[in-house]
Amino acid sequence: MPDEIVTLARYRWAELDEPGRRAALARPEAAGRDSLAADVAAIVAEVRHDGDAALRRFAARFDGVTLAGLRVPLSEFDAAEATLTDPQRAALRTAIENVRAFHAAQLAPPISVETMPGVVCRRITRPIQAVGLYVPAGSAPLPSTVIMLAVPAELAGCGRRILCTPPQKNGRADPAVLTAARYCGIEEVYLVGGAQAVAAMAYGTESIPAVDKIYGPGNAWVTEAKLQVSRDPDGAALDLPAGPSEVLVIADGRADPEFVAADLLSQAEHGPDSQVVLVTPAEALADAVEAAVAAQLTVLPRNDVARQALSHARVVFARDLAEAFAVSNRYGPEHLILQLPDADSWLEHVETAGSVFLGDWTPESLGDYCSGTNHVLPTYGYARAWSGLSLADFQLHISVQEATPDGFRRIGPVARTLAELERLDAHALAVKLRLEALGQPQDPLPQRDEGA
């Protein structure tokens, strides 16, 4: 079969006006956003009202299965592990070890600072007590997501860790997902997917306990459900906002076009709304990458998905690498790949990105699976203000302060003065009474002119 022609939309950054630049870096529009929000709200309400019965109805409607029970029995973990080969089991364990090593290094000791004599401020850390982990398993099951969520939750000491994942057509969980969960110490797994899984974890049902925070990627329905329950005081917090997966590659004329093409396609195959961007000063490289993309598409089983995603692809020509990094920082990519000689020397130019991959031998695939970093990352431009998932996302950081009598004598007048400045007289009185109890007389609180 001859290679098809692939043409990626091209832009020359220096020649674009401001509207043109916005258009060049525009993400795919989320179709039907208003109707999606209403549909998700209806699902959430139904789960809150009907509990397990609603979850079974949604399993029949969306997954095409009839579920006798929602929780995966322990016997299925044994059967699932037995279906994997020795190399597959070893790969899961290696990935878990690497992710654990990187996230364990994020454990931080308590902070204690004497800000002035007799005044000590501390920060202590406590785990979030109940967490819900969502692992997609639609067109591509994601055991790697189990690892990215379960390992930091375990290291943080979260008391209860539950996992929801959609059932397969046979009514069972994906065996690799179950095996990864077992290797990470999770055996409370429920066969629930989509927005209904988020609602179940946020509010609880007869079978599924409510949690304090929900983690994990998903489609537009899952993302919308996480946003909705996070806005409800009775719901559950979310890990981070996200949209479709994306990658931006900065490469010069010395980059291997085959490598660049493969990196672009590795994100394009995630979904039809994924976006891939190449920023380069080298037009010849862009030509070679297009040819390589066309050739590689012919051997990819998910080439139909990748082709749809390539309709959102961009090639942006920069005058030099400095301008290329300016383009990338404005875009704020989920994944940023630097296909440059001595790529590490360019790291100081990176201001916004979810995760960065340096050099020819660090494809984004390593971060997705096994290098040790977390692959749950902000997308759709959120990397400009949000960080990727880390151990801290499974913890609460609580500030503590304590003043001795001598310390209070020193700092009390400062607090009273600032309280009076803000016209919060009860705050000032709480200080004044204590200063007087320590034998430090205070002027009466000023009277307010109510007519002022």
C-alpha positions in Angstrom: 0.0 0.0 0.0 1.6 3.3 -1.0 2.1 5.9 1.7 -0.6 8.5 1.8 0.2 12.2 1.8 0.0 13.9 5.1 0.0 17.7 5.2 0.2 19.5 8.6 -1.0 23.0 8.9 1.9 25.4 8.8 2.5 28.8 10.3 5.4 31.3 10.3 5.4 32.8 13.7 7.2 36.1 12.8 4.7 36.8 10.0 1.5 36.4 12.2 -0.4 39.2 13.8 -1.8 38.6 17.3 -5.1 37.0 16.1 -3.1 34.8 13.8 -0.9 33.7 16.6 -3.9 32.8 18.7 -5.3 30.8 15.9 -2.0 29.0 15.3 -1.9 27.8 18.9 -5.7 27.2 19.3 -6.7 23.9 20.9 -9.5 21.8 19.4 -12.9 23.1 20.4 -14.9 20.9 22.7 -18.0 20.1 20.7 -21.4 20.2 22.5 -20.0 21.6 25.8 -23.3 23.0 27.0 -25.2 19.8 26.3 -22.4 17.7 27.8 -22.6 19.7 31.1 -26.3 19.1 31.3 -26.0 15.4 30.5 -23.3 14.9 33.1 -25.3 16.8 35.7 -28.2 14.4 35.0 -26.0 11.3 35.5 -24.6 12.7 38.7 -28.1 13.4 40.0 -29.3 9.9 39.1 -26.3 8.3 40.9 -26.9 10.4 44.0 -30.6 9.4 44.0 -30.5 5.7 43.0 -27.0 4.6 44.1 -26.0 1.1 42.9 -29.1 0.7 40.8 -28.2 3.7 38.7 -24.6 2.4 38.3 -26.0 -0.9 37.0 -28.3 0.8 34.6 -25.4 2.9 33.2 -23.2 -0.2 32.9 -25.9 -1.8 30.7 -26.4 1.4 28.7 -22.8 2.6 28.2 -20.8 -0.6 28.6 -23.2 -3.2 27.3 -22.9 -5.4 30.4 -25.1 -6.7 33.2 -23.3 -6.5 36.5 -24.3 -8.8 39.4 -21.9 -7.0 41.7 -19.8 -3.8 41.4 -16.8 -4.8 43.5 -14.2 -7.0 41.8 -13.9 -10.2 43.9 -10.4 -11.1 45.1 -10.4 -14.3 43.1 -10.4 -12.3 39.9 -7.1 -10.7 40.8 -5.5 -14.1 40.7 -7.0 -15.0 37.4 -6.1 -11.6 35.9 -2.4 -11.9 36.9 -2.3 -15.4 35.5 -3.2 -14.1 32.0 -0.1 -11.9 31.8 3.2 -13.1 30.6 6.4 -13.0 32.7 7.8 -10.0 30.8 4.5 -8.1 31.2 4.5 -8.7 35.0 8.2 -7.7 35.2 7.5 -4.5 33.3 4.7 -3.5 35.6 7.0 -4.1 38.7 9.9 -2.2 37.2 7.6 0.8 36.4 6.2 0.7 40.0 9.7 0.7 41.4 10.8 3.7 39.3 7.7 5.7 40.1 8.0 4.8 43.8 11.7 6.0 43.8 10.9 9.3 42.2 7.9 10.1 44.4 9.5 8.9 47.6 12.1 11.6 47.0 9.3 14.1 47.3 8.6 13.3 50.9 9.4 16.5 52.8 10.3 16.9 56.5 8.2 19.2 58.7 9.1 22.9 58.6 9.8 24.8 61.8 10.9 28.5 61.8 11.2 31.0 64.6 10.1 34.1 62.7 11.0 36.3 65.7 12.0 35.5 69.3 9.3 33.5 71.0 7.2 33.0 67.8 7.4 29.7 66.0 5.7 28.8 62.8 5.5 25.2 61.6 4.1 23.2 58.7 3.0 19.6 59.3 1.8 17.1 56.7 -1.1 14.7 56.9 -2.4 12.3 54.2 -5.8 12.8 52.6 -7.8 10.1 54.3 -9.9 8.7 51.5 -9.0 9.0 47.8 -10.7 7.7 44.6 -8.6 6.7 41.7 -10.1 6.6 38.2 -8.5 4.4 35.6 -9.9 4.6 32.0 -10.3 1.4 30.1 -12.1 2.2 26.9 -10.4 1.8 23.6 -7.0 1.6 25.4 -6.8 0.2 29.0 -4.3 2.1 31.1 -2.5 0.0 33.8 0.1 2.7 33.8 -2.4 5.1 35.2 -3.0 2.7 38.1 0.7 3.0 38.9 0.8 6.8 38.6 -2.1 7.2 41.0 -1.7 4.3 43.5 2.0 4.7 44.2 1.9 8.3 45.5 -1.3 7.6 47.4 0.4 4.7 49.2 3.5 6.7 49.9 1.4 9.6 51.3 -0.3 7.2 53.6 -3.9 7.7 52.4 -6.0 5.6 54.7 -8.5 4.4 52.1 -7.7 4.0 48.4 -10.4 2.8 46.1 -10.2 2.4 42.3 -12.9 2.6 39.7 -12.5 1.3 36.1 -15.0 0.5 33.4 -15.9 -3.1 32.8 -14.9 -4.9 29.6 -17.5 -6.5 27.3 -17.1 -9.7 29.3 -18.1 -7.9 32.5 -14.7 -8.0 34.0 -11.9 -5.5 34.7 -9.0 -5.4 32.3 -6.5 -7.9 33.7 -3.4 -5.6 33.4 -5.3 -2.9 35.4 -6.2 -5.4 38.1 -2.7 -6.8 38.2 -1.1 -3.3 38.5 -3.6 -2.5 41.3 -2.6 -5.6 43.2 1.1 -4.8 42.8 0.4 -1.3 44.2 -1.5 -2.7 47.2 -5.0 -1.9 46.1 -7.7 -4.6 46.2 -10.8 -2.4 46.5 -11.7 -2.1 42.8 -15.1 -1.3 41.4 -16.5 -1.9 37.9 -17.7 1.6 37.2 -16.7 4.0 34.5 -17.4 7.4 33.1 -19.2 10.3 34.9 -21.1 7.8 37.0 -17.9 6.5 38.5 -17.0 10.1 39.5 -20.4 10.6 41.0 -20.2 7.4 43.0 -16.8 8.2 44.5 -17.9 11.8 45.3 -21.1 11.0 47.0 -21.0 7.3 47.8 -23.5 4.5 47.1 -24.5 1.3 48.9 -21.3 -0.4 47.6 -18.9 2.4 46.9 -17.6 4.7 49.7 -17.4 8.4 49.3 -13.9 9.8 49.1 -12.4 13.2 49.7 -10.6 13.7 46.4 -10.7 12.1 43.0 -7.7 11.5 40.7 -7.1 10.3 37.2 -7.6 11.1 33.5 -10.6 10.4 31.4 -12.7 11.6 28.5 -14.8 14.8 28.4 -17.6 13.2 30.5 -15.2 12.2 33.3 -13.5 15.6 33.2 -16.8 17.5 33.4 -18.1 15.2 36.2 -14.9 15.9 38.2 -15.4 19.7 37.7 -19.0 19.5 38.8 -18.5 17.5 42.0 -15.5 19.6 42.9 -17.7 22.7 42.9 -20.2 21.1 45.3 -19.3 21.4 49.1 -20.8 17.9 49.5 -18.8 16.5 46.6 -15.1 15.7 46.2 -12.0 17.7 45.2 -10.3 17.0 41.9 -6.6 16.5 41.2 -6.2 19.0 38.4 -8.1 20.3 35.4 -7.4 18.6 32.1 -8.4 18.3 28.5 -7.3 16.2 25.5 -3.7 15.0 25.5 -1.1 17.0 23.7 2.6 17.2 22.8 4.8 20.0 21.5 8.2 19.1 20.0 11.0 21.7 19.5 13.5 20.4 17.0 16.2 21.9 14.8 17.5 20.7 11.5 19.7 18.1 13.1 16.8 16.1 14.6 15.9 12.7 13.4 12.6 13.1 11.5 11.6 9.5 12.2 11.9 10.1 15.9 10.0 13.4 15.7 7.2 11.7 13.7 6.9 8.8 16.1 6.7 11.2 19.1 3.9 13.2 17.4 2.0 10.0 16.5 2.4 8.7 20.1 0.2 11.5 21.3 -2.1 11.6 18.2 -3.2 8.0 18.8 -4.6 8.9 22.2 -7.8 10.3 20.8 -9.3 12.3 17.9 -9.2 15.5 19.9 -5.5 15.2 20.8 -3.2 17.8 19.5 0.4 17.6 18.3 2.7 20.6 17.5 6.1 20.8 15.9 8.0 24.1 16.4 11.2 24.3 14.3 13.4 26.8 12.4 14.1 24.1 9.8 11.6 23.8 6.9 13.4 20.7 5.5 12.9 19.0 8.8 9.1 19.7 8.6 9.0 18.2 5.1 10.8 15.0 6.3 8.6 14.7 9.4 5.5 14.9 7.3 6.8 12.1 5.1 7.7 10.0 8.1 4.3 10.5 9.7 2.6 9.3 6.5 4.8 6.2 6.4 4.4 5.3 10.1 0.6 5.8 10.0 0.4 2.8 7.7 1.6 0.4 10.4 -0.3 1.8 13.3 -3.4 -0.2 14.4 -4.9 3.0 15.8 -4.2 5.0 12.6 -7.8 6.1 12.2 -7.7 7.8 15.6 -4.3 9.4 14.8 -5.5 10.7 11.4 -8.4 12.5 13.1 -6.0 14.0 15.6 -3.6 15.2 12.9 -6.4 17.5 11.6 -5.6 19.6 14.7 -1.8 19.3 14.2 0.4 22.3 13.7 3.9 23.1 12.4 5.1 26.5 13.6 8.3 27.9 12.0 10.4 30.0 14.3 13.2 32.2 13.2 15.5 30.6 15.8 15.4 28.4 18.9 14.8 31.4 21.3 11.6 32.2 19.4 10.7 28.5 19.4 10.8 28.5 23.2 8.7 31.6 23.3 6.1 29.9 21.2 6.1 26.8 23.5 5.9 28.9 26.7 2.8 30.6 25.3 1.2 27.3 24.3 2.0 25.7 27.7 2.1 22.0 26.5 1.2 19.0 28.5 4.3 17.2 27.1 7.4 19.1 25.8 10.0 17.2 23.9 13.3 18.9 23.1 14.9 17.1 20.1 18.0 19.3 20.3 21.7 18.6 20.8 22.7 19.3 24.4 19.0 19.6 25.2 19.6 20.1 28.9 21.3 23.4 28.3 17.9 24.7 26.9 16.0 23.7 30.0 16.4 27.2 31.5 14.3 28.6 28.7 11.3 26.4 29.6 8.7 28.4 31.7 5.5 26.4 31.2 5.1 22.7 30.6 3.6 19.7 32.3 6.6 17.4 31.7 9.8 17.8 29.7 11.7 15.2 27.7 15.3 15.9 26.9 17.2 14.7 23.8 16.9 12.0 21.2 16.7 9.1 23.6 13.9 10.3 25.9 10.6 9.8 24.0 7.4 10.8 25.8 6.6 7.1 26.1 9.1 6.8 28.9 7.2 9.3 31.0 3.9 7.7 30.2 5.1 4.4 31.6 8.2 3.9 33.5 10.8 6.6 33.9 9.5 7.5 37.3 7.8 10.8 36.7 4.0 11.1 36.8 2.0 11.1 33.6 -1.1 12.7 35.1 -0.5 16.2 33.8 -2.3 19.5 33.1 -3.5 19.9 29.5 -5.4 22.3 27.3 -3.2 25.2 28.5 -3.5 24.6 32.2 0.2 23.9 32.4 0.6 27.7 32.5 -0.8 27.6 36.1 -0.9 24.0 37.2 1.7 21.3 37.9 1.5 17.6 37.2 0.4 15.2 39.8 2.9 14.7 42.7 3.1 13.3 46.2 1.9 16.6 47.6 -1.5 16.2 45.8 -2.2 13.3 48.2 -1.3 15.3 51.3 -2.6 18.1 53.4 -0.1 20.7 54.5 -1.2 22.3 57.8 0.3 25.4 59.2 0.9 25.7 63.0 1.9 28.7 65.1 2.8 29.1 68.7 3.8 32.2 70.7 5.4 32.3 74.2 4.4 35.1 76.6 7.5 37.0 75.7 6.9 36.4 72.0 3.4 37.6 72.3 4.6 40.9 73.9 6.7 41.4 70.8 4.3 40.5 68.1 1.0 41.4 69.7 1.2 45.1 69.1 1.9 44.4 65.4 -1.2 42.2 65.1 -3.3 44.8 66.9 -2.1 47.6 64.7 -2.9 45.7 61.5 -6.3 44.7 62.8 -7.2 48.3 63.5 -5.9 49.2 60.1 -8.4 46.7 58.6 -11.2 47.9 61.0 -11.6 44.4 62.5 -12.1 45.4 66.1 -12.7 41.9 67.5 -9.3 40.8 66.1 -7.7 43.8 67.9 -9.6 43.1 71.1 -8.3 39.5 71.2 -4.8 40.9 71.2 -5.5 43.8 73.6 -6.9 41.6 76.3 -3.9 39.3 76.3 -1.5 42.2 76.4 -3.3 43.6 79.4 -3.2 40.2 81.1 0.6 40.3 80.6 0.8 43.7 82.3 1.2 45.6 79.1 -1.5 48.4 79.2 -3.1 49.3 75.9 -4.9 52.4 74.7 -8.6 51.8 74.3 -9.8 50.8 70.8 -10.6 53.8 68.7 -14.3 54.6 68.3 -15.7 54.3 64.8 -17.6 57.1 63.2 -20.6 55.2 61.9 -21.4 58.1 59.6 -18.1 58.0 57.9 
